[in-house]
Amino acid sequence: FSKPWKMEIAYDEFDEKSLESEEVVIRNKYSLISPGTELACLSGIQRGFKFPSTPGYASVGEVITTGNEVSEIKNGDIVFSYGRHSEFFKINVDKQLCLKLPDGLKKEYAPFARMAAIAITALRVSDIELGDFVGVIGLGLVGNLGAQLVQLQSATVIGIDLSLKRLKIAEKCGIKFTEPMNKDVIKSKVMHITSNNGVSTLIEATGIPSVVIDSLPLISKRGEIILLG
């Protein structure tokens, strides 16, 4: 991204002699686009992102060169890292995450681990327990993964979204209850599912401030709301 709302293809030269002892060079195979983060960078509102720069933080690629002190990773290894959207990049394996993919894991699936790491923060900061009802509003990538992780916590999830396509995807992922976000009827549907108690935890994964206010009636007394993303 060269400046707000402008993208360019840039070329850079790399000299192997400049490689530091704990660095590796990776040829990118797959990188994951996070619409929220990438759009924030492109528009210029992402904190810490300066133009010109290349975004990206989830990559799978092949190691093609290693520094002389790199021992756990070798040339030819397929690794997951927080790499950028570029054909080649280098990282310091002593300071940055760089993990060899386990055998049998499809390379194109591995970058999604980055989004799952974001989604799991909802569980880490919550009071979700066995048998709880949990609402997840916003079933995009992070919200969907968050809903699946909550179900693994043995809670009952109610997934809510405006998009019927996302609701169907959530159903295929095993989410037990999925409801369209209709302000006129969503409260009655949630109360019916929860025996008029409401959800003990509501995870808001849309990033839209007004949704937080609109969703408060869905939460039980002494319940909690988590802003995820």
TIBA-662134 format. One line per 5 residues: their letters; for each residue x, y, z negated of N, C-alpha, C. Coordinates in Angstrom, 2 decimals. Each point is the difference from the previous one (the first is absolute). Example, Ala and Ser with C-alpha at 12.3 -4.5 7.8 and 13.67 -1.06 7.14 Angstrom:
BEGIN
AS = 13.19 -5.69 -7.80 -0.89 1.19 0.00 0.90 1.20 0.00; -0.35 1.05 0.72 0.82 1.19 -0.06 -0.77 1.09 -0.73
This chain:
BEGIN
FSKPW = 0.86 -1.17 0.00 -0.86 1.17 0.00 0.91 1.24 0.00; -0.08 0.80 1.06 0.90 1.15 0.12 -0.54 1.23 -0.71; -1.32 0.14 -0.02 -0.66 1.09 -0.72 -1.47 -0.39 -0.14; -0.79 0.75 -0.79 -1.40 -0.40 -0.20 -0.74 -0.26 1.30; -0.61 -1.19 0.08 -0.82 -0.44 1.12 0.80 -0.16 1.30
KMEIA = 1.31 -0.23 -0.12 0.79 -0.25 1.20 0.93 -1.19 -0.22; -0.07 -0.96 0.93 0.84 -1.19 -0.06 0.92 -0.04 1.21; 1.21 -0.47 -0.19 0.97 -0.12 1.08 0.76 -1.31 -0.14; 0.47 -0.54 1.12 0.90 -1.15 -0.02 1.42 0.54 -0.05; 0.72 -0.37 -1.04 1.35 0.52 -0.20 1.01 -1.14 0.12
YDEFD = 1.16 0.33 0.51 1.09 -0.97 0.15 1.18 0.45 -0.86; 0.64 -0.97 -0.62 1.14 0.30 -0.85 1.07 -1.05 0.23; 1.24 0.38 -0.17 1.11 -0.93 0.18 0.48 -0.50 -1.36; 0.44 -1.26 0.00 0.46 -0.59 -1.24 1.37 -0.63 0.21; 0.91 0.29 -0.91 1.35 -0.55 0.05 0.15 -0.99 -1.15
EKSLE = 0.26 -1.26 0.32 0.13 -1.02 -1.05 1.10 0.33 -0.99; 0.99 0.77 0.42 1.10 0.35 -0.89 -0.46 0.91 -1.14; -1.15 0.65 0.20 -0.51 0.90 -1.04 -0.85 -0.73 -1.03; -0.20 -1.31 0.18 -0.83 -0.78 -0.91 0.68 -0.13 -1.36; -0.71 0.35 -1.05 0.55 -0.12 -1.34 -0.02 -1.46 -0.45
SEEVV = 0.76 -0.31 -1.04 0.22 -1.39 -0.40 -1.27 -0.72 -0.44; -1.00 0.74 -0.50 -1.22 -0.64 -0.50 -1.20 0.27 0.91; 0.27 0.40 1.24 -1.08 0.28 0.95 -0.16 -1.14 1.00; -1.21 -0.10 0.54 -0.27 -0.93 1.10 -0.74 0.76 1.09; 0.16 -0.46 1.23 -0.75 0.55 1.13 -1.08 -1.01 0.39
IRNKY = -1.22 0.49 0.16 -1.15 -0.86 0.28 -0.63 0.39 1.33; -0.26 -1.00 0.84 -0.77 0.22 1.22 -1.47 -0.27 -0.34; -0.81 1.02 0.10 -1.40 -0.10 -0.41 -0.79 -0.95 0.89; -0.80 -0.85 -0.62 -0.92 -0.87 0.72 -1.45 0.46 -0.18; -0.36 0.29 -1.25 -1.35 0.46 -0.31 0.08 1.08 -1.07
SLISP = -0.81 1.04 0.16 -0.15 0.99 -1.07 -1.48 0.33 -0.14; -0.39 0.30 -1.21 -1.42 0.19 -0.32 -0.35 1.48 -0.05; -1.07 0.36 0.68 -0.49 1.38 -0.03 -1.07 0.12 -1.07; 0.21 0.91 -0.92 -1.00 0.34 -1.01 -0.66 1.31 0.44; -1.24 -0.04 0.48 -0.61 1.21 0.56 0.03 1.20 -0.94
GTELA = -0.25 -0.23 -1.28 -0.01 1.12 -0.94 1.35 0.67 -0.11; 1.04 -0.80 -0.21 1.34 0.56 -0.17 0.52 0.61 1.29; -0.16 -0.73 1.11 0.52 0.51 1.27 -0.70 1.30 0.43; -1.31 0.06 -0.20 -0.72 1.23 0.36 0.40 1.16 -0.90; 0.24 -0.31 -1.28 0.44 1.05 -0.92 1.37 0.53 0.41
CLSGI = 0.89 -0.90 0.42 1.32 0.43 0.48 -0.13 0.82 1.27; -0.80 -0.50 0.94 -0.14 0.68 1.29 -0.61 1.39 -0.16; -0.92 0.15 -0.94 -0.65 1.29 -0.19 0.84 0.96 -0.84; 1.02 -0.54 -0.68 0.87 0.85 -0.79 -0.41 0.17 -1.45; -0.96 -0.81 -0.48 -0.47 0.17 -1.38 0.57 -1.05 -0.95
QRGFK = 0.78 -0.95 0.54 0.57 -1.05 -0.85 1.15 0.57 -0.83; -0.12 -0.11 -1.31 1.03 0.52 -0.89 1.33 -0.72 0.23; 1.07 0.75 0.15 1.33 -0.57 0.17 0.38 -0.32 1.43; -0.95 0.09 0.93 0.31 -0.30 1.41 0.40 1.30 0.70; 1.19 -0.01 0.60 0.50 1.19 0.67 0.22 -0.27 1.48
FPSTP = -0.33 0.98 0.82 0.19 -0.11 1.45 1.41 0.45 0.37; 0.61 -0.59 1.04 -0.46 -1.21 0.70 0.39 -1.25 -0.79; -0.82 -1.02 0.07 0.30 -1.23 -0.73 -0.83 -1.14 0.57; 0.42 -1.22 -0.32 -0.70 -1.20 0.46 -0.69 -0.67 -1.18; -1.32 -0.15 0.02 -0.70 -0.62 -1.12 0.10 -1.52 0.05
GYASV = -0.61 -0.63 -0.98 -0.04 -1.46 -0.05 0.55 -0.53 -1.31; -0.63 -1.06 -0.53 0.50 -0.58 -1.25 -0.33 -1.49 -0.13; -0.25 -0.67 1.12 -0.24 -1.44 -0.05 0.45 -0.60 1.32; 1.06 -0.79 -0.05 0.61 -0.47 1.24 0.51 -1.43 -0.15; -0.06 -0.73 1.09 0.64 -1.32 0.09 0.90 0.01 1.22
GEVIT = 1.25 -0.37 -0.20 0.94 0.02 1.12 1.14 -0.97 -0.19; 0.88 -0.03 0.99 1.15 -0.91 0.00 1.27 0.77 -0.35; 0.76 -0.53 -0.93 1.27 0.60 -0.37 1.01 -0.27 1.11; 0.62 1.06 0.51 0.96 -0.18 1.10 1.43 0.37 -0.40; 0.15 0.76 -1.09 1.34 0.36 -0.48 -0.06 0.17 -1.51
TGNEV = 1.04 -0.45 -0.69 0.05 0.14 -1.46 1.32 0.63 -0.43; -0.06 0.74 -1.10 1.21 0.55 -0.59 0.82 -1.10 -0.65; 1.26 0.29 -0.30 0.91 -1.05 -0.47 -0.26 -0.45 -1.44; -0.88 0.69 -0.74 -0.32 -0.43 -1.36 -1.42 -0.57 -0.11; -0.68 -0.17 1.12 -1.33 -0.61 0.00 0.16 -1.51 0.04
SEIKN = -0.52 -0.68 -1.02 0.22 -1.45 -0.11 -1.27 -0.83 0.12; -1.15 0.53 -0.45 -1.22 -0.80 -0.03 -0.75 0.03 1.32; 0.36 0.89 0.89 -0.66 0.12 1.30 1.06 -0.09 1.08; -0.32 -0.71 1.08 0.97 -0.17 1.08 -0.64 0.33 1.34; 0.84 0.15 1.01 -0.50 0.28 1.34 -0.96 -1.10 0.45
GDIVF = -1.10 0.42 0.61 -1.01 -0.95 0.47 -1.14 -0.22 -0.97; 0.16 0.41 -1.26 -1.08 -0.15 -0.97 -1.17 0.92 0.37; -1.22 -0.50 -0.23 -1.21 0.82 0.16 -0.37 0.52 -1.38; -0.09 1.32 -0.13 -0.17 0.60 -1.32 -1.18 0.98 -0.02; -0.56 0.15 -1.19 -1.01 1.03 -0.27 0.67 1.15 -0.72
SYGRH = -0.30 1.21 0.43 0.56 1.18 -0.66 -0.97 1.16 0.13; 0.32 1.09 -0.68 -0.81 1.21 0.12 0.56 0.85 1.14; 0.12 -0.63 1.17 0.61 0.66 1.15 -0.96 0.91 0.75; 0.57 0.76 0.92 -0.75 1.01 0.73 -0.54 -0.55 1.32; -0.81 0.83 0.68 -0.49 -0.34 1.33 1.07 0.35 1.03
SEFFK = 1.03 -0.81 0.07 1.06 0.22 0.97 0.55 -1.35 0.45; 0.59 -0.03 1.17 0.48 -1.27 0.54 1.15 -0.56 -0.84; 0.87 0.88 -0.47 1.11 -0.39 -0.86 0.07 0.95 -1.19; 0.43 -0.50 -1.14 0.25 0.87 -1.15 0.97 -0.73 -0.93; 0.61 0.76 -0.89 0.89 -0.61 -0.98 -0.46 0.36 -1.41
INVDK = 0.22 -0.91 -0.93 -0.36 0.24 -1.40 1.12 -0.51 -0.90; 0.05 0.54 -1.19 0.94 -0.45 -1.02 -0.71 -1.05 -0.85; 0.43 -1.25 0.10 -0.70 -1.10 -0.68 0.20 0.04 -1.51; 0.97 0.78 -0.47 0.21 0.13 -1.44 -0.98 1.00 -0.61; -0.54 0.90 0.84 -0.88 1.05 -0.50 -1.43 -0.13 0.51
QLCLK = -0.20 -0.75 1.09 -1.32 -0.11 0.61 -0.41 -1.46 0.14; -1.30 -0.22 -0.02 -0.53 -1.36 0.11 0.32 -0.59 1.37; 0.53 -1.21 -0.01 0.27 -0.73 1.24 -0.05 -1.49 -0.34; -1.09 -0.67 0.39 -0.23 -1.38 -0.41 -0.08 -0.91 1.22; 0.69 -1.12 -0.08 -0.08 -0.99 1.06 -1.37 -0.68 -0.05
LPDGL = -0.64 -0.12 1.16 -1.32 -0.62 0.06 0.10 -1.50 -0.29; -0.93 -0.53 -0.79 0.01 -1.45 -0.24 -0.40 -0.76 1.26; 0.46 -1.22 0.11 -0.33 -0.83 1.15 -1.51 -0.23 0.06; -0.55 0.08 1.20 -1.42 -0.27 0.19 -0.89 1.22 -0.03; 0.51 1.13 -0.49 -0.81 1.22 -0.04 0.06 0.70 1.36
KKEYA = -1.15 0.28 0.58 -0.03 0.67 1.29 0.54 1.42 -0.13; 0.89 0.35 0.91 0.67 1.31 -0.08 -1.00 1.15 0.08; -1.04 -0.17 0.82 -0.95 1.10 0.19 -0.89 0.24 -1.23; -0.05 -0.98 -0.91 -0.81 0.17 -1.21 0.78 0.67 -1.13; 1.30 -0.18 -0.01 0.81 0.43 -1.14 -0.11 1.49 -0.33
PFARM = -0.08 0.92 0.99 -0.08 1.42 -0.37 -1.20 0.36 -0.87; -1.05 -0.82 0.04 -1.18 0.30 -0.80 0.27 -0.14 -1.50; 1.11 -0.63 -0.35 0.35 -0.11 -1.42 0.17 1.38 -0.63; 0.43 0.97 0.81 0.16 1.36 -0.51 -1.33 0.59 -0.45; -1.05 -0.25 0.78 -1.31 0.52 -0.35 -0.60 -0.75 -1.19
AAIAI = 0.30 -1.30 -0.08 -0.47 -0.77 -1.16 0.66 0.50 -1.27; 1.26 0.44 0.11 0.69 0.55 -1.17 -0.67 1.28 -0.49; -0.54 0.77 0.94 -0.76 1.20 -0.38 -1.32 -0.41 -0.64; -0.68 -0.95 0.62 -1.32 -0.41 -0.49 0.05 -0.59 -1.40; 1.07 -0.72 -0.32 0.05 -0.68 -1.29 0.17 0.97 -1.16
TALRV = 0.36 1.26 0.29 0.10 0.97 -1.09 -1.35 0.21 -0.68; -1.09 -0.21 0.74 -1.33 0.15 -0.61 -0.18 -0.99 -1.15; 0.50 -1.21 0.17 -0.11 -1.00 -1.06 0.92 0.33 -1.17; 1.16 0.51 0.31 0.99 0.26 -1.05 -0.42 1.12 -0.94; -0.78 0.94 0.49 -0.41 1.12 -0.86 -1.42 -0.16 -0.53
SDIEL = -0.66 -1.10 0.36 -1.41 -0.16 -0.36 -0.18 -0.87 -1.24; -1.26 -0.07 -0.44 -0.38 -0.89 -1.10 -0.84 -1.17 0.50; 0.17 -0.37 1.26 -0.82 -1.05 0.61 0.26 -1.34 -0.70; -1.11 -0.67 -0.35 0.08 -1.28 -0.68 -0.88 -1.03 0.69; 0.13 -1.24 -0.42 -0.80 -1.10 0.53 -1.49 0.32 -0.11
GDFVG = -0.73 -0.11 1.11 -1.44 0.19 -0.01 -0.47 1.42 0.22; 0.91 0.96 0.09 -0.39 1.40 0.22 -0.56 0.18 1.41; -0.85 1.02 0.14 -0.43 0.45 1.32 0.85 1.22 0.38; 0.58 -0.07 1.19 0.89 1.07 0.46 -0.48 0.48 1.37; -0.18 1.30 0.13 -0.36 0.58 1.28 1.24 0.52 0.71
VIGLG = 0.09 -0.23 1.29 1.09 0.55 0.81 -0.62 0.79 1.14; 0.20 1.31 -0.02 -0.54 0.86 1.05 1.13 0.35 0.97; -0.21 -0.36 1.25 1.03 0.19 1.02 0.71 -1.30 0.28; -0.41 -0.70 1.05 0.54 -1.33 0.29 0.94 0.02 1.19; 0.81 1.05 0.06 1.11 0.00 0.95 1.05 -0.99 -0.47
LVGNL = 1.19 0.12 0.50 1.04 -0.98 -0.30 0.29 -0.08 -1.50; 0.24 1.14 -0.64 0.33 -0.01 -1.43 -1.20 -0.44 -0.83; -1.19 0.52 0.32 -1.18 -0.36 -0.76 -0.35 -1.47 0.13; 0.11 -0.54 1.21 -0.28 -1.42 0.23 0.96 -0.88 -0.80; 1.28 0.32 0.07 0.98 -0.78 -0.75 -0.23 0.13 -1.50
GAQLV = -0.36 1.22 -0.44 -0.30 0.19 -1.41 -1.18 -0.84 -0.44; -1.04 -0.07 0.83 -1.17 -0.80 -0.32 0.36 -1.48 -0.12; 0.83 -0.48 0.91 0.40 -1.41 -0.06 0.81 -0.29 -1.26; 0.89 0.93 -0.36 0.81 -0.20 -1.20 -0.85 0.02 -1.27; -1.02 0.86 -0.01 -0.91 0.05 -1.15 -0.74 -1.32 -0.15
QLQSA = -0.43 -0.58 1.12 -0.68 -1.30 -0.08 0.93 -1.08 -0.53; 1.28 0.09 0.33 0.96 -0.96 -0.55 0.14 0.16 -1.51; -0.40 1.18 -0.50 0.00 0.27 -1.44 -1.26 -0.56 -0.66; -0.83 -0.70 0.79 -1.24 -0.64 -0.46 -1.10 1.00 -0.34; 0.02 1.14 0.67 -1.10 0.96 -0.11 -0.89 -0.14 1.23
TVIGI = -1.22 0.51 -0.11 -0.93 0.00 1.13 0.06 1.36 0.68; 0.29 -0.01 1.29 0.22 1.25 0.74 -1.23 0.37 0.82; -0.33 1.28 -0.04 -1.00 0.58 0.90 0.76 0.95 0.93; 0.14 -0.38 1.25 0.70 0.83 0.97 -0.96 0.94 0.70; 0.37 1.28 0.09 -0.89 1.03 0.55 0.75 0.80 1.05
DLSLK = -0.64 0.21 1.15 0.62 0.79 1.06 -1.07 0.48 0.97; 0.30 1.07 0.72 -0.91 0.48 1.04 0.06 -0.87 1.25; 1.15 -0.63 0.22 0.23 -0.75 1.23 -0.52 -1.44 -0.12; -0.93 -0.35 0.87 -0.50 -1.38 0.01 1.10 -0.97 0.41; 0.90 0.46 0.86 1.11 -0.86 0.42 0.89 -0.35 -1.18
RLKIA = 0.31 0.99 -0.83 0.83 -0.27 -1.17 -0.72 -0.90 -1.00; -1.31 0.17 -0.12 -0.77 -0.86 -0.90 0.05 -1.46 0.47; -0.10 -0.20 1.30 0.06 -1.36 0.54 1.38 -0.61 -0.21; 1.04 0.82 0.18 1.36 -0.50 -0.24 0.16 -0.40 -1.47; -0.54 0.83 -0.90 0.08 -0.31 -1.43 -0.71 -1.31 -0.32
EKCGI = -1.14 -0.23 0.64 -0.72 -1.25 -0.20 0.85 -1.19 0.44; 0.67 0.14 1.14 0.86 -1.08 0.50 1.18 -0.24 -0.94; 0.39 1.05 -0.73 1.11 -0.13 -0.96 -0.47 -0.54 -1.35; -1.29 -0.30 -0.11 -0.50 -0.64 -1.20 -0.62 0.91 -1.03; -0.20 1.28 0.33 -0.63 0.91 -0.96 -1.47 -0.38 -0.13
KFTEP = -0.44 -0.27 -1.23 -1.32 -0.59 -0.22 -1.14 0.94 0.37; 0.08 1.25 -0.46 -1.05 0.97 0.28 0.56 1.15 0.84; -0.66 0.32 1.09 0.40 1.15 0.82 -1.25 0.82 0.29; 0.12 1.31 -0.18 -1.15 0.88 0.16 0.40 1.25 0.79; -0.86 0.45 0.92 0.28 1.26 0.70 -0.15 1.18 -0.95
MNKDV = 0.82 1.03 0.20 -0.03 1.17 -0.87 -1.13 0.93 0.41; -1.16 -0.24 -0.58 -1.17 0.85 0.20 -0.37 0.59 -1.35; 0.21 1.30 -0.16 -0.19 0.63 -1.31 -1.41 -0.17 -0.55; -0.97 -0.20 0.88 -1.40 -0.10 -0.45 -0.31 -1.35 -0.64; 0.74 -1.03 0.37 -0.35 -1.35 -0.48 1.15 -0.74 -0.67
IKSKV = 1.22 0.51 0.10 1.14 -0.77 -0.49 -0.07 -0.21 -1.52; -0.49 1.00 -0.74 -0.08 -0.17 -1.45 -0.95 -1.13 -0.36; -1.16 -0.06 0.63 -0.97 -1.05 -0.33 0.55 -1.38 0.35; 0.77 -0.09 1.09 0.57 -1.30 0.38 1.07 -0.44 -0.99; 0.84 0.95 -0.42 1.04 -0.35 -0.97 -0.63 -0.38 -1.33
MHITS = -1.03 0.72 -0.42 -0.65 -0.31 -1.26 -0.69 -1.36 0.05; -0.55 -0.34 1.16 -0.63 -1.31 0.15 1.04 -1.12 -0.15; 1.15 0.18 0.63 1.05 -1.03 -0.07 0.55 -0.13 -1.41; 0.10 1.12 -0.72 0.65 0.01 -1.32 -1.00 -0.05 -1.15; -1.25 -0.36 0.29 -1.05 -0.07 -1.05 -0.16 1.33 -0.72
NNGVS = 0.02 1.08 0.79 -0.21 1.37 -0.49 1.11 0.52 -0.91; 1.15 -0.63 0.05 1.12 0.47 -0.83 0.95 0.93 0.75; 0.08 -0.15 1.31 1.01 0.73 0.76 1.33 -0.73 -0.02; 0.95 0.49 0.76 1.32 -0.65 0.05 0.86 0.54 -1.13; 0.77 -0.88 -0.61 0.89 0.44 -1.09 1.22 0.73 0.53
TLIEA = 0.38 -0.31 1.24 1.12 0.68 0.65 -0.41 0.35 1.43; 0.26 1.22 0.39 -0.23 0.41 1.38 1.33 0.44 0.60; 0.38 -0.62 1.11 1.23 0.34 0.70 -0.36 0.83 1.22; 0.45 1.23 0.03 -0.29 0.91 1.11 1.20 -0.01 0.94; -0.20 -0.51 1.22 1.11 -0.19 0.94 -0.20 0.75 1.31
TGIPS = -0.85 1.02 -0.01 -0.20 0.78 1.22 0.89 1.23 0.06; 0.37 0.52 -1.17 0.79 1.23 -0.03 -0.82 1.26 0.22; -1.32 -0.13 -0.02 -0.89 1.14 0.22 -0.53 0.47 -1.35; 0.33 1.22 -0.44 -0.39 0.46 -1.34 -1.49 -0.09 -0.29; -0.85 0.32 0.97 -1.45 0.00 -0.25 -0.52 -1.39 -0.32
VVIDS = 0.67 -1.04 0.50 -0.43 -1.37 -0.27 0.14 -0.32 -1.48; 1.00 0.57 -0.64 0.20 -0.23 -1.43 -1.22 0.46 -0.78; -0.49 1.20 0.30 -1.17 0.54 -0.69 -1.24 -0.83 0.31; -0.18 -0.35 1.27 -1.20 -0.75 0.40 -0.05 -1.39 -0.62; 1.16 -0.56 -0.33 0.03 -1.38 -0.49 -0.13 -0.12 -1.51
LPLIS = 0.03 1.10 -0.72 -0.07 -0.06 -1.46 -1.25 -0.70 -0.52; -1.18 0.16 0.62 -1.19 -0.69 -0.52 0.07 -1.53 0.10; 0.98 -0.52 0.72 0.12 -1.46 0.15 0.74 -0.64 -1.17; 0.62 0.82 -0.84 0.89 -0.51 -1.05 -0.76 -0.17 -1.31; 0.29 -1.07 -0.71 -0.65 -0.27 -1.28 0.52 0.95 -1.08
KRGEI = -0.68 0.02 -1.14 0.48 0.79 -1.13 1.37 -0.51 -0.43; 0.89 0.94 -0.28 1.39 -0.29 -0.38 0.76 -0.72 1.12; -0.51 0.13 1.22 0.70 -0.58 1.13 1.15 0.88 0.45; 0.70 -0.43 1.02 1.17 0.74 0.48 -0.06 0.15 1.51; 0.67 1.05 0.49 0.13 0.20 1.44 1.48 0.14 0.32
ILLG = 0.43 -0.67 1.05 1.40 -0.01 0.40 0.10 0.56 1.42; 0.85 0.99 0.18 0.23 0.58 1.32 1.19 -0.72 0.62; -0.26 -0.75 1.05 1.02 -0.87 0.59 0.44 0.53 1.35; 1.31 0.02 0.24 0.49 0.39 1.31 1.10 1.03 -0.10
